[in-house]
Structures are given as C-alpha cells and as structure tokens.
Amino acid sequence: MITKLLVGGGALLSLAAPLETASSAIPPAMTGAVAHSSQDTAYATQISEGEVTLELEPRWEDSVLVVEVRANTHSVDLSGINLREVARLVVDDTSVTPVEAGSLSGHHATAKLVFHLAERPTSFAIEIRDVPDVPLRLLKWPAGDAKALVSAWLPRTGERRTSLRRRASAGR
C-alpha cells in the first residue's frame, strides 16, 4: 500500500508501508494514519484526480472530524460547487452531512468540512458527488476495502443503496 502525505513546504511524500513514530507504533486499526497526539490525529491525505483534482486531508480534533479540501483546476470555476450539498461522511453504514463547509472559488481553493461525531473513527469514507467530470468520488480511510461503509446516500431518493439492491434482486 502506498501512503501519500504532504509534508512541510507542500512536498508530497510516498511511503510503501504504514507509518510508525519513534515514540509509539500506530495501532493496526489506524493503518494509513499518522498519530500526532491523543487529542489531534491526522489521517493520510487522499487524492482524487480529474478535471478538478481534490486532495482531502482529515484530522481528528476533540470530537470533530475536520477535512481540509484542496481543489485545483485550470478549466473549471470552483464557485459552483457547494461542499455542504455534495460531500458526505460515511461511518459504520451511516451517512453524515457536514455541519460546516467552506466555499470554493477560482481555480485553486482550500476549504474545510467539519463533521461532529461521538468518537474518532478508525475506518470511514468520504463521498463527493458531481465535481466536474467525476460523478462520484469515494475516498476511504484507512485505504483498502471498505464496501460496508459505502451503502448510504442517494441524493434524489434518500434511500440506501442496499435497499435498492434488495428490491432489484426481488424483481421489483
């Protein structure tokens, strides 16, 4: 597994194995994340490329998951993207809408998504819909198979995908 992290000066560091700090190893449930302290935990940065490249960098801060979203493009005006409407956090088969979402504008923008949670998640996914040329972007932490996390949020019907699959298999 290749983990990409942004380090000082904006350099991108690629690692072929989970990170360990000198003071303590990262627990197996946190593979793909870098522990900074018990109160502030940063997860690995995930990148989704397309006409608009998105970099998502989540971190845990006192019962809040804060996701820094960096968007870069040379062909799209980002001001038409409402992150509060297009982004969802999926944890334990539950879809969560951000309580705060910054706005994007221009061609190079940074915004924050804020999600209130009862406890720090070890596995989660972030869905971002309808950003030009990619109808659905699905980024998972830790990187790997998180199929169980991705059964939520169909914006037009409000139904879960799993219930739609059951209907289809029942011949409805």
ABEGO torsion letter per residue (X at the ends): XBBBBBBBGGBBBBBABBBBBAABBBBAAABGBBBABAABBBBBBBBBBEABBBBBBBBBBGGBBBBBBBBBBAABBAAABBAAAABBBBBGGBBBBBABBBBBBEABBBBBBBBBBABBBABBBBBBBGBBGBABBBBBOBBEBAAAAAABGBAAAGBBAAAAAAAAAAGX
